[in-house]
Amino acid sequence: MLTGFVTGAEAHAFAALPAADQRAAAVAQASRLFPMLPEPLAFHVTDWVNERWSKGCYAALFGPGDWSALGPTLTTPHGLVHFAGTETSTEFFGLLEGAVRSGRRAAAELLSA
């Protein structure tokens, strides 16, 4: 799996492209970075600007001191409800790796509950 992001004004221009052109642009960019990249088996785009809950940002970004104040609240289970996602990760915050790690953390919590 290869994940990439288009940000700023370029994100708006990218979002306006037809799906086939989005795929072609993304594959062309990835191929410049990874010349031996095979043709993708699948391709998915999330339009974060129009995504219902995030409204334009793929991750919440905290300012200095916010994680210290909010982190325990974000990661504390409420009964059998456990929270995971990049925003609850103590490492790789805001990245896919953080989301994966927090998912593993929440799964381990549930298995030991």
N, C-alpha and C positions, 0 to 999 in steps of 0.2 A: 504494500500500500504506500502510495506517495501522496502527501498532502501539501498543498500550497495555498497561499493567500494573495489576493489582489487588494491593495489598500488605497485610501485617499481618492483623489479625482479619477485615477485609473480604474478604481473599483466601479464607479458609476458608469464609465465608458464600457467596461467589460460587461456589466449587467445589461446594458442596452443591446449587446450583440445577440444575434440568433444563436441558439444552442450549438449548432454545428460550428459556428465561428468561435465560440467560447472554447469548445473542445480543441479545435485546430490551434488556437493561440496558446492554450495551456500545454498541449503536447509539444508544440514548437519550442516554447520556453524550456520545458523540462528536458527536451532533447539537446538543447544547447548546453545545459548543465550536466547532463548524463548522456553522452553521445551513443552509448551502447544500449540505451533504453529501448525495450521492445514496445510494440504497439499495445496500448492499454486494452485490457479485457473489458473494463467498465470505466465509466467516467461520471462523476456526480458534481454538481455545483450547488452550493447553498448561497442564496442571495441574502446576506445578513441584514442589509438595509430594510428589506421587506419581511424578514423573519418576525413572526408575531411577538415573541418574547424578548428577544435581544435588541431589536430595533437598530441594528447597525454595527454591533460589536460581537465578535465571536466569543469574547471572554470579558468578564468584569475585571477591571484593573484597579487595584487599591493604591492609595497614596502611602507615604511613610507613616508607619505606626498603625495603620489600619488592620493589618493581619494580626498583630499582637492583640488588638482590641476585639476583633471580630472572629478570628480563626476558631477559637474554642466553640463559639456559638454555631458556626457553620458546620462543624464536624461532630457535634454532640448528637448521638442518636436520640430519637423521641419514640420510645417503645420499640416497635419493630421497624420503624421508619429510619433508614440510614441514608445519609447524603453523600453523594459522590459527584465528581466533576472537577474540571481544572481549577475552579475557584476554591475547592476544598483541599487542594494538594499543597503540602509543605515544600515540595520540590517541583521544579518545572512548571510553576504557576503560569497559567495562561497558554500552555502548550498542550498538544495532544498527549505527549508523554505524561504530563501531570494528570490529565484525565484518566489515563490508563492506570497510573499508580494509585489514584484515589479510588478507582473502581475496585482494585485489588484490596485496598485497605477496607473499604466498606463490605466487600464479600467476606473477608476474614472476620470482621466484626460480627456479621450475621451468622457465620458458621460457628462462632464461639458463643453466641447468645443462648 
